[in-house]
Amino acid sequence: MATYSEKVASLTPVAHWRLGEATGTNAADETGNHDGTYNDSPLLGQTGLLVGDADTAANFTSPDYVGVADHDDFIAHGSGDWTLCCWFKSAQTIDNNAFFIGYSETSSPGNGQYGFGIRTNLAPTNEKNRVMFYAVGDGGSYFQFYGTSIIAADNTKHFAVARVKSGVASIWLDGVKENEVSSSGVALSAPAGASLLTLAGFPSGGGDYTGLLDEASLHGSAVSDADIADLWDIGSNGPPAAGYIISGTVELDGSPVEATLRLYLSTTGALIEEVDSDPGDGSYTFGAGVVDLDDESEYFVMCHYGDDVRPLAHGPVSPVQAA
């Protein structure tokens, strides 16, 4: 399976800020299109929030933030699908709304703004200290809602997703959908005045986030349920160790045939996996997941065709394709 950054890249993000810089003021966008600038003095090079990934994170305290120059990409989804993702470990104790990602005019925010963060400001108890997601569209149309888990200052790493898909906005925490509302009729268009996208703050000021922030991404499409689950799994467990895929074709008298195949370790005779060859072309593949082999292993494949059993393949494992 891919690393976290490779998985995000496969989802064609508008931007992906890993926030893994050790020094400097440039917050690189992995797509190469939307680098940001670290403002004030966030602590860079902090231990990252992904398991098995050496890339680091940034620690923010007010008034630290990342500013990213405005671009049509940030609002191009309009009334269509879009997604925001990030990893965080909150130390938020200040009573203000704290944003992971925000977009708006830098003064007098109006239509075309959105925010994704933690609701803390004078909020009712059924809203306070929960993940918040809102957007304001044309004509003052808007949605604003909250997750269900209390997460402010819990000093625990989390993976948060805010998504708009087919007229429904949803909040996900640690791979689980916590809440959703209708986003129908909320069409985002470019704000009238000078605008900015920010990480760990809000463009018009305030909204400062306190804590670690890592792997923030913006997508101009709806990241699927399965891909959200994959991102959570890779980030919280690390990418699984690579295995090896063994594939081929079963042929009798030069013609592909359907057969049952069993893969064994030569050293112990242990059965590793059993598959059926495709009846259409006789092809087979072991290790669609990760086969428990390494490059020192010896294997053999036995082919079962009717009452006939015969060796099909054997030898040391070679990395035909990393799983």
C-alpha positions in Angstrom: 0.0 0.0 0.0 1.1 3.5 -0.7 2.6 5.9 1.9 0.3 8.7 3.2 1.7 11.3 0.8 1.4 8.9 -2.1 -2.2 8.2 -1.2 -3.0 11.9 -1.0 -1.3 12.5 -4.4 -3.5 9.7 -5.9 -6.5 11.8 -4.9 -5.4 14.7 -7.1 -5.5 17.4 -4.4 -5.7 21.1 -5.2 -3.0 21.5 -2.5 -1.3 19.4 0.1 0.8 21.1 2.8 2.8 18.4 4.7 4.1 21.1 7.2 7.3 19.1 7.5 9.8 21.9 7.1 12.6 22.0 9.7 13.4 25.7 9.3 12.5 28.7 7.2 9.3 30.4 6.3 8.1 28.5 3.2 5.3 26.0 3.8 5.6 23.8 0.6 2.6 22.5 -1.3 3.3 19.0 -2.6 1.5 19.9 -5.9 4.0 22.8 -6.4 1.2 25.3 -7.0 0.3 26.9 -3.7 3.2 27.3 -1.3 2.4 29.2 1.9 4.3 31.3 4.3 4.8 30.6 8.0 4.0 33.8 9.9 5.3 34.7 13.4 7.1 31.8 14.9 5.5 28.3 14.8 7.8 25.6 16.1 8.8 23.6 13.0 10.3 20.1 12.9 8.1 18.7 15.6 7.4 14.9 15.7 4.8 14.2 13.0 1.4 12.7 13.7 1.7 9.8 11.2 2.8 6.4 12.3 5.9 5.1 10.4 6.5 8.4 8.6 9.5 10.5 9.4 8.0 13.7 8.0 7.5 16.3 10.8 4.7 18.6 11.9 4.4 22.3 12.9 3.3 23.4 16.4 1.2 26.7 16.4 0.4 29.1 19.2 -1.4 32.4 18.7 -0.7 34.4 16.6 1.2 31.8 14.4 -0.4 30.8 11.1 0.4 29.9 7.5 -0.9 32.2 4.8 -1.4 31.1 1.2 -2.0 33.6 -1.5 -5.5 33.6 -3.0 -6.2 31.6 -6.1 -9.3 30.6 -8.1 -8.5 26.9 -7.2 -9.6 27.6 -3.6 -13.2 28.4 -4.6 -13.4 26.6 -8.0 -15.7 23.8 -6.6 -18.6 26.3 -6.4 -21.7 24.3 -5.6 -19.9 21.0 -6.5 -18.0 18.5 -4.4 -14.9 19.3 -2.3 -13.0 18.0 0.7 -10.6 19.3 3.5 -8.4 17.0 5.4 -5.8 17.4 8.2 -4.2 15.7 11.2 -4.0 17.6 14.5 -3.2 17.3 18.2 -5.1 20.2 19.9 -3.9 22.1 22.9 -6.7 24.6 22.5 -7.7 26.4 25.7 -8.4 29.9 24.5 -12.1 30.6 24.1 -12.2 31.4 20.5 -13.1 29.4 17.3 -9.8 27.8 16.2 -9.4 27.0 12.5 -7.3 24.3 10.9 -8.1 25.7 7.4 -9.9 28.9 6.6 -10.6 30.9 3.5 -12.2 34.4 3.3 -11.7 38.0 2.6 -9.0 39.5 4.8 -11.5 42.2 6.0 -15.3 42.0 6.3 -15.7 38.4 5.3 -18.9 37.7 3.3 -19.9 35.3 0.6 -17.4 32.7 -0.5 -15.8 31.9 2.8 -15.4 28.6 4.6 -13.9 27.3 7.8 -12.9 24.0 9.3 -11.6 23.8 12.9 -12.7 23.6 16.5 -15.8 25.3 17.9 -14.9 26.9 21.3 -16.2 30.5 21.2 -19.2 30.9 23.7 -20.8 27.9 22.1 -23.7 25.8 23.6 -22.5 22.6 25.2 -23.7 20.5 22.3 -21.4 22.5 20.0 -18.4 23.5 22.1 -15.0 21.8 21.8 -16.1 19.8 18.7 -15.0 19.9 15.1 -16.8 22.6 13.2 -17.4 23.0 9.4 -19.1 25.9 7.8 -19.4 27.7 4.4 -21.1 30.9 3.3 -22.3 30.9 -0.3 -23.9 33.4 -2.7 -26.8 35.4 -1.4 -25.9 34.6 2.2 -26.8 30.9 1.9 -24.7 28.9 4.4 -24.3 25.7 6.5 -22.6 25.4 9.8 -22.5 22.3 12.0 -20.4 20.3 14.4 -19.0 16.8 15.2 -19.9 14.8 18.2 -16.6 14.1 19.9 -15.1 16.6 22.4 -11.6 17.1 21.2 -10.3 20.5 22.3 -7.1 20.3 24.4 -7.4 16.5 24.6 -3.7 16.2 23.6 -4.6 13.2 21.4 -3.8 13.1 17.7 -6.8 13.0 15.4 -7.6 12.9 11.6 -10.4 15.2 10.6 -12.2 15.5 7.3 -14.8 18.0 6.1 -16.5 17.0 2.9 -19.2 18.2 0.5 -20.6 15.4 -1.7 -23.8 15.5 -3.8 -25.4 18.3 -1.7 -24.5 16.8 1.7 -21.8 18.3 4.0 -20.2 15.9 6.5 -17.6 15.8 9.3 -15.4 12.8 9.9 -13.1 12.2 12.8 -10.6 9.3 12.9 -12.2 7.6 9.9 -15.8 7.8 11.2 -18.5 10.1 9.9 -19.8 12.0 12.9 -22.5 14.3 11.4 -23.9 15.6 8.2 -26.3 18.3 7.0 -27.6 19.5 3.6 -25.3 21.8 1.7 -27.8 22.2 -1.2 -28.0 25.7 -2.5 -24.7 26.8 -0.9 -22.7 27.8 -4.0 -19.3 29.3 -3.3 -18.0 32.1 -5.6 -15.0 34.3 -5.3 -15.2 36.9 -2.5 -15.5 40.5 -3.6 -12.3 41.7 -1.8 -8.7 40.6 -1.3 -8.8 37.0 0.1 -6.4 34.5 1.7 -6.3 30.9 2.6 -4.9 30.2 6.1 -3.8 27.2 8.1 -4.0 27.4 11.9 -5.8 30.7 11.8 -8.5 32.7 9.9 -7.8 35.3 7.1 -9.7 38.2 8.8 -7.9 37.7 12.1 -8.7 35.7 15.2 -9.5 32.0 14.9 -6.0 31.1 16.0 -5.4 27.4 16.6 -3.1 26.1 19.3 -1.4 22.7 18.9 0.2 20.4 16.3 -1.0 20.5 12.7 0.1 18.1 10.0 -0.8 17.0 6.5 -3.4 19.6 5.5 -5.0 19.1 2.1 -7.7 20.6 -0.1 -9.4 18.6 -2.8 -11.7 19.9 -5.5 -13.7 16.6 -5.3 -15.4 14.4 -2.8 -12.8 12.0 -1.2 -14.7 8.7 -1.0 -15.6 6.9 2.2 -13.1 4.1 1.3 -10.3 6.7 0.7 -11.0 8.4 4.0 -10.7 5.0 5.7 -7.4 4.4 3.8 -6.0 7.7 4.9 -6.9 7.1 8.5 -5.5 3.5 8.4 -2.2 4.5 6.8 -1.7 7.5 9.1 -2.7 5.7 12.3 -1.0 2.3 11.6 1.6 3.1 9.0 1.8 1.6 5.5 2.1 -2.2 5.6 5.4 -3.7 4.8 5.7 -4.5 1.1 5.1 -8.1 0.0 5.5 -9.7 -3.4 2.9 -10.5 -6.1 3.4 -13.8 -8.0 1.4 -14.0 -11.2 1.1 -16.1 -14.3 -1.1 -18.1 -16.6 -2.2 -21.8 -16.4 -2.0 -23.5 -19.8 -2.5 -27.0 -21.0 -1.4 -27.8 -24.6 -0.8 -24.1 -25.1 -4.4 -23.0 -24.1 -5.3 -21.1 -20.9 -7.5 -23.1 -18.5 -9.2 -22.6 -15.2 -7.5 -24.3 -12.2 -7.1 -24.1 -8.5 -3.6 -23.0 -7.4 -1.9 -23.3 -4.0 1.2 -21.3 -3.0 3.5 -23.0 -0.4 6.7 -22.1 1.3 9.4 -24.6 0.3 11.2 -24.4 3.7 8.2 -25.4 5.8 5.6 -26.6 3.3 3.2 -24.1 4.8 0.3 -23.2 2.6 0.3 -19.4 2.1 -2.6 -18.7 -0.2 -5.0 -20.4 -2.5 -6.5 -18.8 -5.6 -8.5 -19.8 -8.7 -7.2 -18.9 -12.1 -9.4 -16.7 -14.2 -11.6 -18.9 -16.4 -11.4 -16.4 -19.2 -7.6 -16.3 -19.7 -6.2 -18.7 -17.2 -4.4 -15.9 -15.4 -3.7 -16.0 -11.6 -2.3 -13.7 -9.0 -1.1 -14.4 -5.5 -0.7 -11.6 -3.1 -3.5 -9.2 -4.1 -3.0 -8.1 -0.5 0.4 -8.7 1.0 1.8 -12.2 0.7 3.8 -13.3 3.7 7.0 -13.6 1.8 10.3 -11.8 1.6 13.1 -11.9 -0.9 14.9 -14.7 0.9 11.8 -17.0 0.7 11.6 -20.1 -1.5 8.2 -21.0 -2.8 6.4 -23.4 -5.0 2.9 -23.4 -6.7 0.9 -26.5 -7.1 -1.8 -26.6 -9.8 -5.0 -28.6 -9.3 -6.8 -29.3 -12.5 -9.6 -31.8 -12.1 -7.8 -34.9 -10.6 -4.5 -33.8 -11.9 -2.0 -32.1 -9.5 1.3 -30.8 -10.8 4.0 -28.3 -10.0 3.4 -25.0 -11.8 6.1 -22.7 -10.6 8.9 -22.6 -8.0 12.0 -20.6 -7.1 13.2 -17.8 -4.9 10.9 -14.9 -4.5 11.6 -11.9 -6.8 9.8 -8.6 -6.5 7.6 -8.8 -9.6 5.5 -6.0 -8.1 5.5 -4.6 -4.6 2.2 -5.1 -3.0 
